[in-house]
């Protein structure tokens, strides 16, 4: 029996590319390993050319409330499963009303990371994290939950970094939208902390404001606006500094010594505590702390070597193989 799967992911200004990136990895793995037909929709504003970095996966862009879009696309009996990777703040209570009749018609519901308010409708909750999912007190969830270090969905190429990385270069990643405005003040902090003659490769996300670089001869800032060669920049860099998100796991999978922090308060504290416990990256408290810790890491070659090995050893599967296995099992019993 041929199965068709609808993937829906939020993306764009104010959301970034995390949902889209990991869902695209999952969709490509499903096509390659399970042989399903896939319709993929990215929902958001000003997505533009961001969908061009996902190979031959055809991605349709739409805007508007996601419940209305699913209602428009998912006619009864059209899809064997719907996979949703949505920003919680953009999900309304109306989504339950749209999904319930589809479930009764036999459509399986897959959620990547979470689907708040619809937990009782989820057949497969796929969490690209080393942590088990958490639910609000008293919330019912009757489906299968999958998580672990092999559950990450990373859009990277070969795992083998180049033989010699550029020891004077620092790759800085602030996310697809830089929602906390790091680009407006953080370059000045980096210039005051990093060793002289450092080269800072600053990646400006497709939905981010242009950064303000200091006028300094101490180091060289190079801006890369939504680069198509981000994987190459990752593999070649000496170290990286990044906000916590999908790109962090891409970096450690490559074996890049990385300083990571969350600019979003305590939202990511659970994950960052685990990362620090395993010693796979340098965890900073904030952007200022990250700049100082990156400066020390740049001259500590022993720590760089240890972090590189630990990161590569921790993430050994990242291209959606586990997702495809779980999807195949789900479709076999549907």
QUIKA-V957674 format. One record per residue. RES is the residue in three letters. SS is DSSP state (~ for helix, > for strand, _ for the rest). PHI is phi in radians with two decimals (999 if undefined). NEAR is the number of other ideal C-beta (glycine too) atoms within 8 Angstrom. Layout:
res = [RES & RES]
ss = [SS & SS]
phi = [PHI & PHI]
near = [NEAR & NEAR]
//
This chain:
res = [UNK & UNK & UNK & UNK & UNK & UNK & UNK & UNK & UNK & UNK & UNK & UNK & UNK & UNK & UNK & UNK & UNK & UNK & UNK & UNK & UNK & UNK & UNK & UNK & UNK & UNK & UNK & UNK & UNK & UNK & UNK & UNK & UNK & UNK & UNK & UNK & UNK & UNK & UNK & UNK & UNK & UNK & UNK & UNK & UNK & UNK & UNK & UNK & UNK & UNK & UNK & UNK & UNK & UNK & UNK & UNK & UNK & UNK & UNK & UNK & UNK & UNK & UNK & UNK & UNK & UNK & UNK & UNK & UNK & UNK & UNK & UNK & UNK & UNK & UNK & UNK & UNK & UNK & UNK & UNK & UNK & UNK & UNK & UNK & UNK & UNK & UNK & UNK & UNK & UNK & UNK & UNK & UNK & UNK & UNK & UNK & UNK & UNK & UNK & UNK & UNK & UNK & UNK & UNK & UNK & UNK & UNK & UNK & UNK & UNK & UNK & UNK & UNK & UNK & UNK & UNK & UNK & UNK & UNK & UNK & UNK & UNK & UNK & UNK & UNK & UNK & UNK & UNK & UNK & UNK & UNK & UNK & UNK & UNK & UNK & UNK & UNK & UNK & UNK & UNK & UNK & UNK & UNK & UNK & UNK & UNK & UNK & UNK & UNK & UNK & UNK & UNK & UNK & UNK & UNK & UNK & UNK & UNK & UNK & UNK & UNK & UNK & UNK & UNK & UNK & UNK & UNK & UNK & UNK & UNK & UNK & UNK & UNK & UNK & UNK & UNK & UNK & UNK & UNK & UNK & UNK & UNK & UNK & UNK & UNK & UNK & UNK & UNK & UNK & UNK & UNK & UNK & UNK & UNK & UNK & UNK & UNK & UNK & UNK & UNK & UNK & UNK & UNK & UNK & UNK & UNK & UNK & UNK & UNK & UNK & UNK & UNK & UNK & UNK & UNK & UNK & UNK & UNK & UNK & UNK & UNK & UNK & UNK & UNK & UNK & UNK & UNK & UNK & UNK & UNK & UNK & UNK & UNK & UNK & UNK & UNK & UNK & UNK & UNK & UNK & UNK & UNK & UNK & UNK & UNK & UNK & UNK & UNK & UNK & UNK & UNK & UNK & UNK & UNK & UNK & UNK & UNK & UNK & UNK & UNK & UNK & UNK & UNK & UNK & UNK & UNK & UNK & UNK & UNK & UNK & UNK & UNK & UNK & UNK & UNK & UNK & UNK & UNK & UNK & UNK & UNK & UNK & UNK & UNK & UNK & UNK & UNK & UNK & UNK & UNK & UNK & UNK & UNK & UNK & UNK & UNK & UNK & UNK & UNK & UNK & UNK & UNK & UNK & UNK & UNK & UNK & UNK & UNK & UNK & UNK & UNK & UNK & UNK & UNK & UNK & UNK & UNK & UNK & UNK & UNK & UNK & UNK & UNK & UNK & UNK & UNK & UNK & UNK & UNK & UNK & UNK & UNK & UNK & UNK]
ss = [_ & _ & _ & > & > & > & > & > & > & > & _ & > & _ & _ & _ & > & _ & ~ & ~ & ~ & ~ & ~ & ~ & ~ & ~ & ~ & ~ & ~ & ~ & ~ & ~ & ~ & ~ & ~ & _ & _ & > & > & > & > & > & > & > & _ & _ & _ & _ & ~ & ~ & ~ & ~ & ~ & ~ & _ & _ & _ & _ & _ & > & > & > & > & _ & _ & _ & ~ & ~ & ~ & ~ & ~ & ~ & ~ & ~ & _ & _ & _ & _ & _ & _ & _ & > & > & > & > & > & _ & _ & ~ & ~ & ~ & _ & _ & _ & ~ & ~ & ~ & ~ & ~ & ~ & ~ & ~ & ~ & ~ & ~ & _ & _ & _ & > & > & > & > & > & _ & _ & _ & _ & _ & _ & ~ & ~ & ~ & _ & _ & > & > & > & _ & _ & _ & _ & _ & _ & _ & _ & _ & _ & _ & _ & _ & _ & _ & _ & _ & > & > & > & _ & _ & ~ & ~ & ~ & _ & > & _ & _ & _ & _ & _ & _ & _ & _ & _ & _ & _ & _ & > & > & > & > & > & > & > & > & _ & _ & _ & _ & _ & _ & _ & _ & ~ & ~ & ~ & _ & ~ & ~ & ~ & ~ & ~ & ~ & ~ & ~ & _ & _ & _ & _ & _ & > & > & > & > & > & > & _ & _ & _ & _ & _ & _ & _ & _ & _ & _ & _ & _ & _ & _ & _ & > & > & > & > & > & > & _ & _ & _ & _ & ~ & ~ & ~ & ~ & ~ & ~ & ~ & > & > & > & > & > & > & > & _ & _ & ~ & ~ & ~ & ~ & ~ & ~ & ~ & ~ & ~ & _ & _ & > & > & > & > & > & _ & _ & _ & _ & _ & _ & _ & ~ & ~ & ~ & ~ & ~ & ~ & ~ & ~ & ~ & ~ & _ & _ & _ & > & > & _ & _ & _ & ~ & ~ & ~ & ~ & ~ & ~ & ~ & ~ & ~ & ~ & ~ & ~ & _ & _ & ~ & ~ & ~ & ~ & ~ & ~ & ~ & ~ & ~ & ~ & ~ & ~ & ~ & ~ & _ & _ & _ & _ & > & _ & ~ & ~ & ~ & ~ & ~ & ~ & ~ & ~ & ~ & ~ & ~ & ~ & _ & _]
phi = [999 & -1.49 & -1.94 & -1.98 & -2.12 & -1.76 & -1.81 & -2.27 & -2.35 & -1.31 & -2.81 & 1.87 & -1.05 & 1.50 & -2.04 & 1.58 & -2.06 & -1.06 & -1.09 & -1.12 & -1.07 & -1.23 & -1.18 & -1.12 & -1.09 & -1.10 & -1.13 & -1.13 & -1.15 & -1.12 & -1.15 & -1.25 & -1.73 & -1.87 & 1.41 & -1.44 & -1.58 & -2.20 & -1.90 & -2.12 & -2.19 & -1.75 & -1.94 & 2.83 & -1.83 & 1.00 & -1.23 & 0.96 & -1.51 & -1.10 & -1.42 & -1.43 & -1.68 & -2.18 & 1.07 & -1.61 & -1.31 & -1.37 & -2.09 & -1.65 & -1.86 & -2.48 & -2.25 & 2.15 & -1.05 & -1.17 & -1.14 & -1.21 & -1.17 & -1.12 & -1.07 & -1.25 & -1.59 & -1.70 & -1.16 & -0.93 & 1.46 & -1.35 & -2.12 & -1.31 & -2.67 & -2.15 & -1.91 & -2.03 & -2.24 & -2.10 & -1.31 & -0.97 & -1.22 & -1.90 & -1.83 & -1.79 & -1.13 & -1.16 & -1.09 & -1.02 & -1.12 & -1.37 & -1.38 & -0.99 & -1.15 & -1.15 & -1.08 & -1.10 & -1.47 & 1.77 & -1.35 & -1.44 & -1.90 & -2.01 & -2.06 & -1.68 & 1.43 & -2.95 & -2.70 & -1.05 & 1.59 & -2.13 & -0.98 & -1.30 & -1.77 & -1.39 & -1.57 & -2.38 & -1.82 & -1.82 & -1.91 & -1.31 & -2.72 & -1.38 & -1.78 & -1.23 & -1.22 & -2.07 & -2.27 & -1.02 & -0.94 & 1.47 & -1.32 & -1.55 & -2.46 & -1.92 & -1.55 & -1.67 & -1.92 & -2.18 & -2.76 & 2.34 & -1.15 & -1.57 & -1.63 & -1.17 & -2.09 & -2.09 & -1.60 & -2.20 & -1.64 & -1.01 & -1.34 & -1.43 & -1.15 & -1.07 & -1.04 & -2.24 & -1.46 & -1.37 & -1.19 & -1.63 & -1.79 & -2.23 & -1.70 & -2.03 & -2.16 & -2.01 & 1.66 & -1.12 & -2.04 & 0.78 & -1.13 & -1.73 & 1.22 & -1.06 & -1.10 & -1.46 & -2.41 & -1.19 & -0.94 & -1.09 & -1.13 & -1.08 & -1.11 & -1.45 & -1.92 & -1.25 & -1.04 & -1.03 & 1.27 & -1.18 & -1.95 & -1.74 & -1.60 & -1.67 & -1.67 & -1.66 & -1.12 & -1.12 & -2.06 & -1.79 & -1.28 & -1.13 & -1.28 & -1.89 & -1.60 & -1.27 & -1.47 & -2.56 & -1.73 & -1.21 & -2.65 & -2.00 & -1.69 & -2.13 & -1.59 & -2.11 & -1.57 & 0.71 & -1.22 & -1.38 & -1.84 & -1.04 & -1.03 & -1.15 & -1.04 & -1.12 & -1.12 & -1.53 & -1.28 & -1.25 & -2.41 & -2.36 & -2.19 & -2.56 & -1.26 & -1.19 & 2.94 & -1.01 & -1.08 & -1.04 & -1.25 & -1.11 & -1.12 & -1.27 & -1.13 & -1.30 & 1.49 & -1.57 & -1.04 & -2.33 & -1.82 & -2.24 & -2.67 & -2.01 & -1.51 & -1.91 & 1.21 & -1.64 & -0.99 & -1.90 & -1.05 & -1.06 & -1.18 & -1.17 & -1.10 & -1.21 & -1.07 & -1.16 & -1.09 & -1.42 & 1.14 & -1.73 & -2.82 & -1.55 & -1.69 & -1.91 & -1.40 & -2.85 & -1.12 & -1.12 & -1.09 & -1.11 & -1.10 & -1.19 & -1.22 & -1.16 & -1.07 & -1.23 & -1.17 & -1.07 & -1.83 & -1.86 & -1.16 & -1.12 & -1.10 & -1.02 & -1.11 & -1.15 & -1.10 & -1.06 & -1.18 & -1.14 & -1.10 & -1.15 & -1.25 & -1.33 & -1.84 & -1.87 & -2.35 & -2.61 & -1.82 & 1.58 & -1.07 & -1.12 & -1.04 & -1.09 & -1.09 & -1.17 & -1.10 & -1.06 & -1.13 & -1.12 & -1.23 & -1.19 & -1.81 & -1.44]
near = [2 & 5 & 10 & 11 & 16 & 15 & 14 & 13 & 16 & 14 & 14 & 13 & 8 & 9 & 14 & 13 & 11 & 11 & 16 & 16 & 12 & 16 & 15 & 14 & 14 & 15 & 14 & 12 & 13 & 15 & 12 & 7 & 11 & 11 & 4 & 13 & 8 & 12 & 11 & 13 & 14 & 16 & 14 & 13 & 7 & 7 & 11 & 5 & 6 & 14 & 11 & 6 & 7 & 10 & 4 & 3 & 11 & 5 & 11 & 8 & 10 & 8 & 6 & 7 & 7 & 14 & 12 & 8 & 13 & 14 & 8 & 6 & 10 & 13 & 5 & 8 & 5 & 8 & 11 & 11 & 16 & 16 & 14 & 12 & 14 & 12 & 8 & 7 & 4 & 9 & 13 & 7 & 6 & 8 & 14 & 10 & 8 & 12 & 13 & 9 & 8 & 13 & 10 & 6 & 8 & 8 & 12 & 12 & 17 & 15 & 14 & 15 & 9 & 8 & 14 & 7 & 8 & 13 & 12 & 7 & 11 & 13 & 10 & 14 & 15 & 14 & 14 & 10 & 9 & 8 & 9 & 6 & 10 & 3 & 7 & 4 & 4 & 4 & 7 & 6 & 11 & 4 & 9 & 8 & 9 & 11 & 12 & 7 & 8 & 10 & 14 & 13 & 16 & 13 & 11 & 10 & 3 & 3 & 8 & 4 & 10 & 7 & 3 & 4 & 11 & 9 & 7 & 8 & 13 & 16 & 15 & 13 & 11 & 13 & 13 & 12 & 11 & 14 & 7 & 6 & 8 & 11 & 15 & 8 & 9 & 13 & 14 & 9 & 11 & 14 & 12 & 6 & 9 & 12 & 8 & 5 & 8 & 12 & 11 & 14 & 12 & 13 & 12 & 13 & 13 & 10 & 12 & 13 & 7 & 7 & 12 & 9 & 8 & 8 & 3 & 6 & 2 & 6 & 11 & 7 & 10 & 8 & 9 & 11 & 6 & 9 & 8 & 6 & 6 & 10 & 9 & 7 & 13 & 14 & 11 & 9 & 14 & 11 & 14 & 14 & 14 & 15 & 12 & 11 & 9 & 12 & 9 & 13 & 11 & 13 & 15 & 16 & 14 & 13 & 10 & 16 & 12 & 15 & 15 & 16 & 14 & 11 & 8 & 7 & 4 & 4 & 6 & 9 & 8 & 7 & 11 & 13 & 9 & 10 & 11 & 9 & 6 & 8 & 7 & 9 & 13 & 12 & 10 & 11 & 4 & 8 & 11 & 7 & 10 & 13 & 15 & 9 & 11 & 16 & 11 & 8 & 14 & 13 & 7 & 8 & 7 & 6 & 10 & 12 & 8 & 9 & 16 & 12 & 9 & 11 & 17 & 13 & 6 & 10 & 13 & 8 & 8 & 12 & 8 & 13 & 10 & 11 & 14 & 13 & 9 & 12 & 15 & 10 & 8 & 14 & 13 & 6 & 5 & 8]
//
